[in-house]
Amino acid sequence: MKLNKTIIVGLILILFSGLIFVTNIFNPIIRPITYIFLMGSSKGKDIMFFGLLGLFLILSQVIKKDIDVTKYLKISIVIGSITLVFGILLEVIFRLQMGIKLNTIFASMTSTMTTTSILHTHLIKAILGEVLTQIIGPFIQSDINTGVSLYQYLPSFSFLIIILLPILFITIVLASQKRPWFSNLLLAFFSSCLIIGIIDGGLFGTPAIVGIMGIYLVYRNGYYLNRIAGKILKDENLLKENEKYQPPYKNKGLSEKRRIFNHVLVYIVVIGIIFLRFTIAFAGAEPDCYTVDVINATEDEIDLGNISDKVISVENHTDLNKITYLIDPSYNEMQLLNDLKVPLNDSCEYYTVSWNIYSYL
């Protein structure tokens, strides 16, 4: 593998990822940027993003043989989509197994607090976190949430889903070989978002949608994106290299209407996923009050601190080892989750909170 500009940029990005791991000085600079496409960026996400971005750029220079990169890119889109759907199915199975409602946020209080829901799942993150903890546990900083507290509640077969991640990674690397540098950079960016989205957020999360939509954009319109970039940057080498990669829908005997339909269909599906996310959020919302179920509490009634004046009623279900709090709906959902963290720390096994998307309006 000959050292070139792409590899050098990749090495710099990986080095930067390492710096983020050992220091917080870059957080005020990068967090407002990565927050936009990583849906509530965190230190762990930032480390993964720059590390994956650099790694994809480096590995895109490995194979010099001619391979069908378009075929592997199509396979990546399929595997990525399947993994995202499996993540949501796992969330549903997990809730049915635990006997909790689908329209709740589950918060495990064992070890580090970790939440998960159908709208923003962390279950695959928990599986990967368990693997990483076993390998490099002592080196993982306390401010990086690996989600391992959720792992104990997952069905035994759930670890099989994690097998799809290395397969996806390999197909993306194969799809990146010998591409013009601009589409290669786009593919590395969108692929990093997709993998992060699979691990943290799931099908309805911003990183996953940005990732899968972006990869399809490169698959379908990479040729034109390279032409536009080449003309703007006056990069003759980019324009010349780009001519080797014609759009995948050319010369396939498809009518113009059929090509347009195939092109538009994917964007309709993505818009449909976004619409479905909001539909589920509103349909499952409980705007009248929050229902907070605290399981296996250490006391018959827990002092919720600052939240106490917002509590409407408390009911102790001793036969179910559960305390149910009804809380004023004027409370912001995210603020409620954060405020429950302190009083319930070491005071219960886990708790669930009903959705209330109206609290964000």
C-alpha positions in Angstrom: 0.0 0.0 0.0 1.7 3.2 -1.3 1.5 6.3 0.9 -0.7 9.0 -0.7 -2.8 12.0 0.3 -5.8 9.9 1.1 -3.9 7.7 3.5 -2.2 10.7 5.1 -5.6 12.3 5.8 -6.9 9.0 7.2 -3.9 8.8 9.6 -4.5 12.3 10.7 -8.2 11.6 11.4 -7.3 8.5 13.4 -4.7 10.4 15.4 -7.4 13.1 16.1 -9.8 10.3 17.2 -7.1 9.2 19.7 -6.6 12.8 21.0 -10.4 13.0 21.6 -10.1 9.8 23.6 -7.4 11.1 25.9 -8.4 14.7 26.2 -11.6 16.9 26.3 -10.0 20.1 24.9 -11.5 19.7 21.4 -15.1 19.1 22.7 -16.2 22.8 22.5 -15.0 22.9 18.9 -16.2 19.6 17.3 -19.3 18.9 19.4 -21.5 21.7 17.9 -20.6 20.3 14.4 -20.9 16.6 15.0 -24.1 17.2 17.0 -25.9 18.1 13.8 -25.5 14.7 12.0 -24.8 12.4 14.9 -28.1 13.2 16.8 -26.9 14.5 20.1 -23.2 13.9 19.8 -21.1 12.5 22.7 -17.5 11.8 23.3 -17.9 8.1 22.3 -19.6 9.0 19.1 -17.0 11.6 18.2 -14.2 9.1 18.8 -16.0 6.5 16.6 -16.8 9.0 13.9 -13.3 10.3 13.3 -11.7 6.9 13.8 -14.0 5.2 11.3 -13.7 8.1 8.8 -9.9 7.8 8.9 -10.0 4.0 8.8 -12.3 3.9 5.7 -10.1 6.4 3.9 -7.0 4.3 4.6 -8.5 1.0 3.7 -10.0 2.4 0.5 -6.4 2.3 -0.9 -5.7 -1.3 -0.1 -6.9 -3.4 -3.0 -5.5 -2.5 -6.5 -7.3 -5.2 -8.4 -10.3 -4.4 -10.5 -13.5 -5.4 -8.5 -17.1 -4.5 -9.0 -17.3 -1.6 -6.5 -20.9 -0.8 -7.5 -22.0 -4.4 -6.6 -20.4 -4.2 -3.2 -21.9 -0.7 -2.6 -25.4 -2.2 -3.4 -24.7 -5.1 -1.0 -23.7 -2.5 1.7 -27.0 -0.7 1.3 -28.9 -4.0 1.7 -26.9 -5.2 4.7 -27.1 -1.8 6.4 -30.9 -1.7 6.0 -31.3 -5.2 7.3 -29.2 -4.5 10.3 -31.3 -1.4 11.1 -34.5 -3.3 10.8 -33.2 -6.1 13.0 -32.2 -3.5 15.6 -35.9 -2.4 15.9 -37.2 -6.0 16.0 -34.7 -6.7 18.8 -36.1 -3.7 20.7 -39.7 -5.1 20.3 -38.7 -8.6 21.4 -36.8 -7.2 24.4 -39.9 -5.3 25.5 -42.2 -8.3 25.1 -39.7 -10.4 27.0 -39.5 -7.8 29.8 -43.3 -7.3 29.9 -43.0 -3.5 29.4 -44.9 -1.3 27.0 -43.6 -0.5 23.5 -44.2 3.2 24.0 -41.8 3.7 26.9 -38.2 4.6 27.5 -36.4 1.9 29.4 -33.6 3.0 31.8 -31.2 0.5 33.3 -29.7 1.6 36.6 -27.2 -1.2 37.0 -23.7 0.2 36.8 -24.0 3.2 34.4 -27.4 4.4 33.6 -28.4 3.6 30.0 -31.6 4.3 28.2 -33.2 2.7 25.2 -36.5 3.0 23.2 -37.9 2.0 19.9 -37.4 5.6 18.7 -33.7 5.7 19.9 -32.4 2.2 20.5 -29.1 1.4 22.3 -29.4 -2.4 22.3 -26.8 -3.0 19.6 -24.6 -0.6 21.4 -25.0 -2.7 24.6 -23.9 -5.9 22.7 -20.8 -4.1 21.2 -20.1 -2.5 24.5 -20.1 -5.9 26.3 -17.6 -7.1 23.7 -15.3 -4.1 24.0 -15.5 -4.2 27.8 -14.3 -7.8 27.8 -11.3 -6.8 25.5 -10.3 -3.3 26.6 -12.4 -2.6 29.7 -9.7 -1.1 31.9 -8.9 1.5 29.2 -12.4 2.8 28.7 -12.9 6.1 30.4 -15.8 6.6 32.8 -17.4 9.4 30.7 -17.8 7.0 27.8 -21.1 5.1 28.1 -20.8 1.6 26.5 -24.4 0.7 27.3 -23.3 -2.6 29.0 -26.0 -2.3 31.7 -28.6 -3.2 29.1 -26.8 -6.4 28.0 -28.1 -8.5 30.9 -31.7 -8.0 29.7 -31.2 -9.0 26.1 -32.4 -12.4 24.7 -29.6 -14.9 24.3 -29.6 -14.9 20.5 -29.2 -11.1 20.3 -25.4 -11.2 19.9 -25.9 -12.8 16.5 -26.9 -9.3 15.1 -23.4 -8.0 15.8 -22.1 -10.4 13.2 -23.6 -8.2 10.5 -21.4 -5.2 11.5 -18.1 -6.7 10.4 -19.8 -7.9 7.2 -21.1 -4.4 6.5 -17.7 -3.0 7.3 -16.0 -5.3 4.8 -18.5 -4.6 2.0 -18.1 -0.9 2.5 -14.3 -1.2 2.3 -14.6 -3.3 -1.0 -17.0 -0.7 -2.4 -14.5 2.1 -1.7 -11.6 0.7 -3.7 -10.2 2.8 -6.6 -12.9 5.4 -6.5 -12.3 9.1 -7.3 -11.2 10.8 -4.1 -14.3 13.0 -3.7 -16.9 10.1 -3.8 -14.5 8.1 -1.6 -14.6 10.9 1.0 -18.4 11.1 0.8 -18.7 7.3 1.1 -16.3 7.3 4.1 -18.4 10.0 5.8 -21.8 8.4 5.2 -20.6 5.0 6.1 -19.2 6.2 9.4 -22.6 7.8 10.1 -24.4 4.6 9.2 -22.3 2.4 11.5 -22.7 4.9 14.4 -26.4 5.0 13.7 -26.7 1.2 13.8 -24.9 1.2 17.2 -26.5 4.3 18.7 -30.0 5.4 17.6 -31.2 2.8 15.2 -33.5 3.0 12.2 -35.3 6.2 13.4 -32.1 8.0 14.4 -30.5 10.9 12.4 -27.1 9.2 11.9 -28.7 6.0 10.3 -30.9 8.0 8.0 -28.1 10.3 7.0 -25.8 7.3 6.4 -28.1 5.1 4.4 -29.5 8.0 2.4 -25.9 9.3 1.7 -24.6 5.9 0.6 -27.4 5.5 -1.8 -26.7 9.0 -3.1 -23.1 8.0 -3.8 -24.3 4.8 -5.4 -26.8 6.6 -7.7 -25.2 10.0 -8.3 -21.6 9.6 -7.4 -20.6 10.2 -11.0 -22.3 13.6 -11.1 -21.1 14.6 -7.7 -17.5 14.0 -8.8 -18.1 16.1 -11.9 -19.6 19.0 -9.9 -16.7 18.9 -7.4 -14.1 18.5 -10.2 -15.4 21.6 -12.0 -15.7 23.7 -8.9 -12.2 22.7 -7.7 -10.8 22.7 -11.3 -9.4 19.2 -10.5 -8.7 17.7 -13.9 -7.4 14.4 -12.4 -10.7 14.0 -10.6 -12.7 14.6 -13.8 -10.5 12.2 -15.8 -10.7 9.4 -13.2 -14.4 9.9 -12.8 -15.1 8.9 -16.4 -14.3 5.3 -15.4 -17.4 5.2 -13.1 -20.5 5.8 -15.1 -23.9 5.8 -13.2 -25.0 2.2 -12.4 -28.4 2.6 -14.2 -26.9 3.4 -17.6 -26.9 0.8 -20.4 -29.3 -1.6 -18.6 -32.2 -1.4 -21.0 -34.5 0.4 -18.5 -37.0 2.9 -19.8 -36.6 6.5 -18.6 -39.8 6.3 -16.5 -38.5 3.1 -14.8 -35.1 4.7 -14.0 -36.8 7.8 -12.5 -39.2 5.5 -10.5 -36.3 3.5 -9.1 -34.4 6.6 -8.2 -37.4 8.3 -6.5 -38.5 5.2 -4.7 -35.6 5.1 -2.3 -36.1 8.7 -1.3 -39.8 8.0 -0.7 -38.8 5.1 1.6 -36.5 7.4 3.6 -39.2 10.1 3.9 -41.6 7.3 4.9 -39.2 6.2 7.7 -39.0 9.8 9.0 -42.8 10.1 8.8 -43.2 6.8 10.6 -40.9 7.9 13.4 -43.0 11.0 14.1 -46.2 8.9 13.7 -45.1 6.4 16.2 -43.9 9.1 18.6 -47.2 11.0 18.5 -49.4 7.8 18.5 -47.6 6.4 21.5 -47.4 9.6 23.5 -49.2 10.0 26.8 -49.8 13.8 27.1 -52.0 13.7 30.2 -49.1 12.7 32.5 -45.9 10.8 32.7 -46.1 7.2 34.0 -42.8 6.3 35.7 -42.5 2.7 36.8 -39.6 2.0 39.2 -38.7 -1.7 39.5 -37.1 -3.4 42.5 -36.8 -0.2 44.5 -34.7 -0.3 47.7 -37.5 1.6 49.5 -41.3 1.6 49.5 -41.2 5.2 48.3 -38.2 7.1 46.9 -37.7 10.8 47.4 -37.4 12.1 43.8 -35.8 15.4 44.9 -36.5 18.3 42.6 -39.2 16.3 40.8 -41.2 15.7 44.0 -43.4 18.8 43.5 -44.3 17.6 40.0 -45.5 14.2 41.3 -49.3 13.8 40.9 -49.7 10.5 42.7 -47.7 7.4 43.9 -48.9 3.8 43.9 -46.9 0.9 45.4 -47.4 -2.4 43.7 -45.7 -4.7 46.3 -46.7 -7.9 44.4 -44.9 -6.7 41.3 -42.0 -5.0 43.1 -43.0 -1.8 41.4 -43.6 1.8 42.3 -45.7 3.9 39.9 -45.3 7.7 39.8 -47.6 9.9 37.8 -45.8 13.1 37.0 -47.0 16.5 35.7 -46.9 16.5 31.8 -45.5 20.0 31.8 -42.1 18.5 32.5 -39.8 18.2 29.5 -39.2 14.5 28.7 -35.5 14.8 28.3 -35.2 16.9 31.5 -37.3 14.4 33.4 -35.0 11.5 32.4 -31.9 13.5 33.5 -33.5 14.6 36.8 -34.6 11.0 37.6 -31.0 9.8 37.2 -29.7 11.2 40.5 -32.5 10.1 43.0 -32.9 6.7 41.4 -29.1 5.9 41.2 -28.5 2.8 43.4 -32.2 3.0 44.4 -33.7 0.5 41.9 -32.9 -2.0 39.2 -34.5 -0.1 36.3 -37.4 2.2 35.5 -39.5 3.1 32.5 -40.9 6.4 31.4 -43.9 6.9 29.1 -43.3 9.0 25.9 -44.5 12.6 25.6 -43.3 14.1 22.4 -45.6 17.1 23.1 -43.2 18.2 25.8 -40.8 19.2 23.1 -43.3 21.5 21.3 
